[in-house]
Structure formats: structure tokens, C-alpha cells
């Protein structure tokens, strides 16, 4: 492959020096494998450090861990809802991919396992990026630039840093699916596509979009229509049948899209009857910043392969139309499924530049390197990424160790992330059938659950932290005065109560 264009990468020695590449001292494929290994090890270690420092939360790491733990113990995808009801994960999200983590939980029953597996999986996504670029650019060296740019994307790094999520595991799965579909190898494509589709209810729609892309590229319209039809049907079934069946209603997250119609059909109706309202919701200031930080490092080359990039349009709409500001950020989990389509379309877009493709690849790598300032690594210390556990974290670990394995427990958000390996985990101040209560008096995240509206989502008063602090103090004071509970531990603001 490299011999097909041996001199292209030598036309810009200044750029090569800027990104640290020095001749042929390291084979490109070795460079990619080494970078992916370092990336996986680094973010796996960060996942462990953040967990030990009690920086993870019940929502969402503990929520996923409880579903995997219950699955491993014969209760498939069971979890404790914020209102205290035992439900299936399928009542909230259709992400049966979590089931495949159950055998790993038998070997390593810790939420850290989820973060480490995620880091390894995401790092492996560099391989299909490398293969795709090598095929279309006829240069292993240039292909390595794109693989390295993928690993440097700030959105990828933030999503790997910010706890585990099945959507993040879908990133490499979708990249492998794109690669095998580009190779016209339909069986391995189907395997990776089905695995990706099982990560979240909207992902099958993106897989269906790949069928349209495949049909337009190859003129194999029957095959493309079959892929598109299967993907669209899966997503439609998830929203209209699976979630309503397990939840007794619609998706609990429809309220985030109330301004533009709420449900998928409602959004489509608003788009037809009042498109300006949809456009306004998708272009306010926060959304524009998101678009710049998300896609800026790729220098717009994906626009040269618009069909593949537009496959991600439904996911992009979910990000831009959400009323929750954190969704439109490069660290928001909704942004992660955009990554495989953006990087793959960038590779194919660069291939259209002919003899300028190698220069474009180097520029993308430089831009991705410069965009590291937007990622988590420059401020990893501020987020506790490599900090040693402080007095509160050490006290929290003692508190967690005090609670018997398997005992129903109520806990504040960060402590609950460490107590999810059990059937019943309640969010304090909800107690329900808990036999133990673990409270961190500095963790002010408290759910507000209104009777009759338990599935409206997590209505948390994030704009009034003083009210949250006061509510937590009152709940702790009431617990101290309650004769039904005995204080079993009190250190550094971390308390454990046991039922008398």
C-alpha cells in the first residue's frame, strides 16, 4: 500500500515535524497500535482513579452497574428507578448490549470493569479508521494520521472520561460496521451493526442510514433497502412498543423535546407545520458552540462525503433540539454516536482531494492535536483524574465497606455508585425498604420525585443549590432524630445508619 504513493507524505516536512512524525523509524501500523494501547491504558487508569476518588455517580455509572450486576445474578437488566420502583432498563432505554457485560461481571464485579472495557473498546476504533484511510488514500502513513486524529478528538476523550455508557461502546462498533460495509462484507457488518444497535434505541436508525449510504455507493438497492428497513423498524419498535410496554408510558426523556413536539412523531409534525421553531431550537448559542468544538478539529472535510455524514443527522437532531444544555456539549453522551460518522466521512472526503489528500490528513492531525486543549487531559487534575483519595474519599470507602454485600441500601449519589452491586439501591432521601443508609453531607444532588410523575425524568433543582443543601441537612437531621435508625459511622462528613 505504502509504495503506491511513497512521496506524498514527504511534501510537507514542516507539518510532519510539527506532529512529531520522523521518517520511517516506526511503521505506521505499529504507531497506530501503540497509540491505541497507550490510549486504552490511560483512560482505563483514569476510570479507576476517578472511581477510587468517589467522583462517579449513581446516575449514571451506578445505574449501569446495577443493571449488569442484576443480570449477572439472574435478573436481566433490573434496576431501581429514582422513585424506588424496581424496573427493567428497557423502561428507560433499549440498551440490551449491557447483557454481554454480565459474564465479565462474574470475573470482575466492579463498575471499574465497565470503564476499563469501554476504554479498550473505544481505542480499538482506531483500527477501522486506519484501514478505511489506507484503502482510500493508498498510504499507510496518511492512514495513521487519521487514526491518531480519531484518538485525539476532544469529544471522544471527554466521553471516555465521563463515566461508562453503552453509546460510547457503539462508537467502535459503528466504525467496524462502516469498514465492513465499505468492503462489501455483509456478514461481519451485520454482526457489528446488530451489536451497535443494541446499545441504545436510536442507534438502529443510524444503522439504517448506513443502508441508504451503501445503496447509493454500490447501486445494490435491495440490500441497502433491507438494511435501512431493519434499522428503521428496530428504532420504531423500541419507541412505540418496547419502552411503552416496560414503562407503562412513553420515553421518560420526551420532556426534553417538549418545545418542538416531544415524541418522534411530534417533532416530525412540528418540522412540517412550524419549521422555524425547530430551526430556532437547533441554532441557539450553546448549539453553535457545540458544532464548532465537535466538528472543528476535522476541518470540515466530512462535507466532501456528505452522504455518510448525513447518516448521523437524526443523532445530531437529538443533541441540538434537547432543552437540557449539557446534551449539546462534547462531553454529553448524545454526542458520542456522531463521532464514527464524522471521522469516517472525513477520511472519504479527504480521498476526494487527490494529490492534496496527504496534506489534508496532516492538517487534520495538527488540528486534532491543537484541540486537545478542549479535552479533559489538560484539566484532569481539576476533575480528580489522578488525585489521591482525600480524607472524605477515605471515609467514604470505610462507609461503603461497612454496608453488607447485598443489603438494600439508600445512599447519596456518589456513594451509591459504589453500592450498586445489589438488587435494591435507593437515592437518598428515599429510604423504602433500605436496611442501611449511607450519606455524604457534601453531595447535594438529590432527586425530586413528584407523586404520579415518577417517569418525568430526574427533576433536580440544579439552579438552586442552596435549596438542595438545606434539603439534605434537614433529611440528615431527621434521620439522626429517628429512633428507628442507629448511627453506625460518622467521619469527615460521611455517615452510615443502620435500621434498628
N, C-alpha and C positions, 0 to 999 in steps of 0.2 A: 504493500500500500504506500509506504513512505516514498518509494522510488518513483511513484507516479508524479510527484511534484516536489522534488528534493530541495529546490532552491527557493520556493515561495517564502518559507519562514525566515530565510536569511536576508530578505529585502528590507527588514526593519530591525536592525541590530539594537537600536536605542530602546525600542519597545521591549525586545527580548530581555535586555539588561534590566529594564525597569521592573519587569515581573519576576526577575530572578532566575530566568532560564539560561543556562550556559552550555550551549552546544549540544553534543550528544553524550555528555557524561552519564546521564541517566536515561534509560529507554523510556519513551513516553508512557507505555503501558505500566511500567514499574513505578513511574512517578504517580500515575493515577491510583494504582493500588495502594501505594504508600500513603498518599494524601487521604484516601478514603479510610484507611486503617487508623491514621492519626485522628481524623475527624471523629470516627466512631468511638475510639478510646477516650478522646477528650470530652465529648458530650455525654458519654456514659459515666465518666468520673464526675462531671458536673451534676448529673442527675442524682448520684449517690451523695455528694456533698450537700446539695440543697435539701435532700430528704433528711439527712442527719442533722441539719441545722433547723429543722421544723419550719421550712419555708413553703412546703407543699400544703395543699388544702383538701378538705373533704370533697369540695366541688371545684375541680373535677377528678383529681387523681384518686382520691379515696373512693369516689363513686365507681370508677372503672375497676379499681382493685377489688371492691366488694363484689361486683358482678362476676369477675373472674374467679374470685375465691369461692363464691357460692356455686358457680358452675363446676369447679373442681370438686366440690363436695356434693354433687348430685342435684343441685337446684339451679338449673340453667338460667343464667342472666338475671337472677333475682337480686334486687337491691332495695334499700329503704328510701322511700320518697321523702322529700323535705318535710311533708306533713306527717310523716311517721307510718305511712301505709307501706306494706310490702308489695312491690310491683315488679313486673318484668321490665328490663331495659327497653323492650320493644314498645312500651307505652310512651316512651320519650323519644328514642332514636332507634332506627332499624340498623343496628351495627352488630350482626351475629359474628363478625370476624373475631370478636372478643373470645368466642368459644375456643379458638385454636390456641389461646394462651393458657388454657386450663392445664394441659399436660406439663407445661413449663412451670406452672404454679406448684405442682406436686414436687418438683425438684428445687424450686427457689420461691417459697411463699412470701414474697415481699413486693411492695409497689416499686421498689428499685428495679426489680427484674423488668417491669414494663418499660421503664425509661431506658434501660440498657439495650433491650431488644429493639426499641424504637430507634435509638442512635445507630445501631448496626444496620438496620433495615434502610434507613434514610441514606446512610453513607454508601450502601450498595447501589443506590440510584445513580451514582456517578458512572457505573459501568454501561448501562444502556445509552446514557448521554454520549459517552466516549465512542461506543460502537456506531451510533447513528451519525455522529460527526465524521468518523473515519470513513464510513461508507459514502457519504455525500460530498465530502471535501477532499477525499483521496489523500489524506495526510494524517498520520498518527500523531504528529506533533501538534498540529492545529486541533485535532480532536481532543488532545489532552488539555488544551487551553479551555475548551468549552466544559469539560468535566470538572476542571478546577474552578471555573466560574460558577458552576452549579453549587459546589460546596461552599463557596464564599458568599452566596446570596444572603443578605440580611434576613429576609423573610424565612428562609429555610432554617437559619440558625436560631432565630427567635422562637420559632415553633418547636424546635427540638429542645430548646432551653426551658420553655414554659410548660413543663409537665407533659405527660403522655396523653395522646389522643389517637383513636383509630384512623381519623382522617389523615394524620401525619404519616401513618404506615401506608396509606393509599398512594402517597407521592411516588415512592419507588415502584409500587405495583403498577401504577398507571404508566410510568416511564418504560417498564418492561413490556407492558401491553402495546404501547406505541411502537416500540422497536420491533416486536414480533409481527405486528400488523404491517409495518413498513416492509418487512422481509417476506410478507405473504405466508407466514407460518401460522395458520389459524388455530391449531390445537394449543400450542403454548400461549398464544394470545388469549384464547378463551379461558385458560386456567388463571392467568394473571388478571384478566378483566373481571372474572367472577369474584376473585379474592378482593379486588379493589371495590367492586360494587357492594360487597358485604361490609364495608367499613362505615357507611352512612347512607341514609335514604336517598340523598340527591346525587350520589356518585354514579349510580347506574345510568342516569340521564347523560352524564358526561361520556360514559362508555358508549351509549347510543350515538352520541355526536361523533365519536370515532368511526362508527359505521358509515356515517354520511361522508366523512373525510376520505375513508377508504374507497367508497364507491366513486367519488369524483376523481380520485387519483388513478384508480385501476380500471374504471368502467365496469367493474363487476357489481352491477346494481343489485342483483338478487342477494348476494352475500352481504353487501352493505346494508340493504334494507332489513335483512334478518337481524343483524347486529343492532341497528337503530331501533327496530321494533321491540327487541328483547329488552334493551336498556330503558326505553320509554315506559314499557309495560311494568318493569320492575319498580321504577320510581312511582308510577301511578298507583300500583298495588300497595306500596309502602305507605303512601299518604292517605289513600282512600279506604284501605282495608286493614292493614296490619296495625298501624298506630291507633286508629279508632277502636279496633277490636280489643286491644290491651289496655287502652286508657279510658274507654267509655266516652271519648270525645275526639276533637281534632288535635293537631300538634300543639303542645304547650307553648311553642315559640311563635305562634301566629301573631301574637300581640305586638311583636317587634315590627311587624309589617302592616299594622292596622291602618296607617296613614295612606297606604297605597292598595288596600284591598284585603290584607290579611292572608287568606288562603291562596294557593297557587292559582285557582280559578278566579279568585277575586282580583289578584294582581293582573292577570291577563285581561279581565274585564276593564279594569282601570286604565290599562295601557291602550285599550281601544277607544274608550269613551273620554278619557282625560289624560292624554299622553304628557302634557306639560307638567302635571302633578308628579308623574313618575320621573320625568327628566329632572325636575327640581329636587326631588328626594335623592337622586343619584349624583348630584353635582354640587352639593354644598361644600364648604371649605374643607372639612375633615376628609371628605371623599377625594378631593383633588390632591390633598397631601398624600393620601394613601396610594393613589395611582402613581404619583411621582416617585415615591420611595419603593413601591413594589416593583415597578417595571423600568424605572430609570436606569439601573445598572445594566440592562440588556440593550440599551441604546436604540430601542425601537425596531430592532432587526426583525422581530416577530411579525411586524406589519408586512414584511415581504412574503410571509407564508400565512396569509390571513385565514385561510380555511381551517387550519389546525388550531390557530389561536382562538378563533371564534367558537370552537367547541366548548371552551370554558366560559362562554357568555352567561349561561344560567347561574354558575357559581359566582361570577362577578356581580350579577344582579343581586344575589343573596347578600353579598358584602355591602354593596352601595346603597341598597334600599332598607337595610336594617336601621331601626331607630336607636339601637344600642351603639354608642360611639366606639366602644372597644372592638366591635366587629370589623370596622373599617380601619384596621391597623395591620402592620406587617407582622405583629405578634398575635393577632387574632386567629383562632383555629380555622375560621372560614376562608382565610387567605391561602392555606396550605394546598388545597386541590388546584389552585391556579398555577402553581409552580411547574408541574410537569409539562403543561401545555405551553407555558411561556418559554421555557428553556428549549423544548423540542422545536417549537416554531422558530425560535431564534437560530438554531442550527440550520434548519431548512431555509430560512430567509438568507442566512449568510451564504449558503451554497448557490444562491441565485446571483451573487455578486461576481462570479467567475474568478478572474485573477486577483481581485481585491478581497476575496473571502478570507485569506490568511491575515491580512491587515485588520479586517473587521473582527476576527476572532481575538487577536491580540488586544484590540481596543476594548472589547467586552471584558476580557480578563483584567485589564487595568481598571476599568470602571467598577467591576465587581470587587477588586481589591480595595479601591478607594472607598467603596460603600461600606466596608467593614466598620466604619465609624458609626454607622446606623444600627449595627448589630449589637448583640449582648456582650461580646468579648471585651470591648474597651471599658465597660462598666460592670464587669462580672463581680467585682468586689462589692459594689453597691447593692447587688442583689444576693449577696451571701454565697456566691458561687463556689469560692474556695476558702471561705472563712471557717475557722474552728468553732465548734459549738460554744456559745456563751453560757452564762450561768442559767439563763432561762431555758435554753435548749437542753442543758444537762438535767435541770429539774423536770422538764417535760419528758425526757427519756425515762427518768425514775418513775414518773407518774404512769406512763404507758406500761412500763414493766410491772407495775403494781396491779393493774387490771387483769384478772384471769382470762386466759385464752378462751374465746367463745362466749364469754358472758355478755349479755345485752348491755350496751353502754350508750350514754348520751355524752356528747363532747362538743367543745367549740371547734371551729373549722380546721385549724392547723393540727390540733391533737387528733381529731377524727381521721385525718389522713393516715395516721399511724395505727389506728384502731379498726381498720376496715376489714381485717381478716376474721370476720364473724358474720353471723346471719343478720343481726339487728344492730344498726348504728343510727342513733338519733342525733339531730342537730340541736344542741342546747340553745334555748331553754326548754325545748320539748323533751320530756322525760319518758312518757309512755311506759313501756314495760322494762325500762333500764334497771339494772341492779347496781350499776356503777355510774358515776358522773365524773368526768374529767374536764376541768375548766382552766383556761389561760386567761387571766383578767386583762391582758393586753390585746386579746384577739376580739375586736369589736364587730366582726362580721356575724350578724345574727339574722336568720331568716324571718320574714314577716309572712305568716300564712293566715289568710283570711278564711273563716269558715265558709264552705261552699264554693271556694275559688282556689282550691289547693293546686290545681293544674294550670294556673295562670303564669307559672314560671316563678322564679325566685325574686319576689318583690322586696328588694333590700334597700333600705334608706341610705344609699351611698352618698347622698348630698347632705346628710345631716349626721355627721359622725358623733357630734356631742350627744344627740339623742340616742345613738347606738351605745355609747359609753354608759350613759345613765341607765339605759335598759339592762345592760349587762350587770352593772353594780347592784341594781335592785334585785335582779334574779339571784345573784350570789348571796346577798343579804337574806333573802327569803329562804334560801337553801340552808344557810347557817342556822336559822331560827327554826327550821323544820325538824321536829323530833323524830321523824321517820328516816332521817339521814344522819350518818355519823361522819365527821371529818377524819379521813384516814391519812391525808398527806397535805402539807402546806409549805411550799418552798418557792422563793423567787416569783411569787405571783401565780404559781401553778397549784391548783387544788384538786384533790380527789376525794369524793364522797362515796360511801357505800351504804346501801339500804339496810336499815336496822331490821 
